[in-house]
Amino acid sequence: MNYERILPEIIQKNDKKILLLVIDGLGGLPDPKTGKTELETANIPNLDYFAKIGSCGLLTPVLPGITPGSGPGHIALFGYDPIEIQIGRGILECLGIGLEVKKGEIAIRGNFATIDENRIVLDRRAGRIPTEENEKIVNLISENIKEIKGVKIKIKTVKEHRCAIILSGENLSCDVTENDPGKEGLTLKNIDPLSEKGKFTAEVLNEFEERVISLLKNLNSKAKCLLLRGFSTYPDIQTFQERYKLKPCCIATYPMYKGISKLVGMEVVECGEKIEDEIETLKNIYNDYDFFFLHIKKTDSFGEDGNFEGKVKILEEIDRKIEPIKNMKFEAIAITGDHSTPSVLKSHSWHPVPVVVVSPNTLPDKVERFTERDCSKGILGNIYSKNLMYILLACSLKLGKFGA
Amino acid sequence: MNYERILPEIIQKNDKKILLLVIDGLGGLPDPKTGKTELETANIPNLDYFAKIGSCGLLTPVLPGITPGSGPGHIALFGYDPIEIQIGRGILECLGIGLEVKKGEIAIRGNFATIDENRIVLDRRAGRIPTEENEKIVNLISENIKEIKGVKIKIKTVKEHRCAIILSGENLSCDVTENDPGKEGLTLKNIDPLSEKGKFTAEVLNEFEERVISLLKNLNSKAKCLLLRGFSTYPDIQTFQERYKLKPCCIATYPMYKGISKLVGMEVVECGEKIEDEIETLKNIYNDYDFFFLHIKKTDSFGEDGNFEGKVKILEEIDRKIEPIKNMKFEAIAITGDHSTPSVLKSHSWHPVPVVVVSPNTLPDKVERFTERDCSKGILGNIYSKNLMYILLACSLKLGKFGA
């Protein structure tokens, strides 16, 4: 991204504070019965207030038409190019269950699968075994396979047939093939090195797979082997401290968002589970940081469940709970989402997400409501999520002039 | 930028004329007392007329959040990527005082500074000596140091502690370090070559510095040495003739803008100091060129001074003075700024700048006033400044079809 080429020259530290409030899966689509989106249906006077006093617009998370996962959605909001900086799927799987990955380690997604005696894959999800069954099997593996060729192996349950694995040791590399044949009816594959660098890791993983298969052989479970995928290392990513000279923190309730924040150098602050706990935490630590990422999860969950009414209600609850922010002093506030999650689609989507920037140094527009269609008329226009961070830095006077 | 890849294939010469009218620092922010920006406050019937008949929009000079200097601001309006094509600070310093830099020469920014007998820098700006004192010292240096190792040295006062230096000769290179330690209390640095290429230039500059120091030693002035910075050569930039097959000219009153225009191949036309002189000049040379860059400076100066009322008044004056343009025949006119300079910020800013394109070949929108918020609803949307030039070329039918 072009910002990197000029940032070192123009970034300047000051005491001004920035708040990035991310309402996960914020944007939506109309309920066919009413023609109104979740935001258009909800009674959200505080969000509307911010829209009235701020500069509104829409954020395209990655590129038009592209639906992001939580990783790219947040990486972009943090000011990085979500296509250049990709966080490996193994890493995201680990972060999602609060498993920290360190530099030099390899994170892997594991799926328990069913194979026959000829290692033909019969079910790539082992009949979606219950999470409790997964936990028992993971414990069995954990107790029996702690180390192979000096490489420490950590395995944790995610849910159903999914688990996460971390390898720690010397000379590890992601330069290996996956053993998932990708389709049922095909044979479980060997793990092959893709280069000289991957040779040792392939040996470790093939031995690990053999030992897992013999452990599960006589067990009364459909889980008979592990499909190992998404090999990934700690991403090569500049921290907020290096890049923006900020002292950043994260207030979130889900492991995934805490994990992504840590990757970019944020300090994750201890906090309760409710929205009011998050706001209370924000107040308590106000003096300790200059960048606050506050993540609210539940909008996304209701959207994913296809629960339009539930998403409307949680938007109204969020609106009530964030009222104290009106009386806190930030030089720049952005309220937005990492992506849309329309209840009618029951999934993340590519639709641009409403955004409002509130600052004494921004130009308010005539937008009066914080909705998709109202914000589309805002003065920020339709910009990329990866640009938002620089508007926040500019509004808090942390960016000097580029060129003379 | 992607345009370069297709321009040679599609650019075509014709007789149609283009006017690019740049009102420096055009955009603003609201006066907190009235909630209106400078443009919203001003009575500007002619600019509003152009907004009514043209296509309006906003221009982002570099990237969202990035505040440009005059260099990047204009380079972008001329259709180049302001991050790819950066004009060195030494060159800009020279251009700013009307000192021409030729290919092969090295342009340098000099700061007079105070050092003690151990060459510890005590004041990086030599107490901001008066410009008259600077002129005397520069004369002294000029008379005593004309050449070193066959390299001609030219030095000119900028203002206060600042001066500009040009080296002309063979085998010169910018591959040398600066001697500015960057902070007071540290020792004046040696100028070191960054590569074999820079060796000779470093020798010349170190000898120059020694001779300057001994000249200033017993002088009654806080200026005791020169901090040499921003070494730059003539930028590798395609001219308007090569790139667009245009015959371009520049009508401007300040050296900086004349200088940048020359870099891209514009002929700088002699002209008086007032806005009416510039408009009169435009009429007089109408037959001689097909691209006219007309630059009006004073809006930026009032913005930088924080003089909201003054900026409003000068906008009204500009509006009156540009009326004759209504009766001149251009196939495409753009009126815009190189960046915003909100009076409330007293500096350049990152805020997108209003633009209107007037042409028989563009689609007028429903914008009725030439202001930031009105133009944000225009049909051009929020585009990058570097794209404007291609809209002007297209509107004057100078761009053929891309691909069959």
Interface residues (C-beta under 8 A of the other chain):
Chain A: N2 Y3 R5 I6 I10 N361 T362 L363 P364 D365 K366 K377 I379 L380 G381 N382 I383 N387 L388 M389 Y390 I391 L392 L393 A394 L399 G400 K401 F402 G403 A404
Chain B: L29 P30 T37 L58 V62 L63 P64 G65 I66 T67 P68 G69 S70 G71 P72 G73 P82 I83 Q86 I87 R89 L92 E93 G96 L345 S347 H348 S349 W350 H351 P352 E372 R373 S376 K377 G381 N382
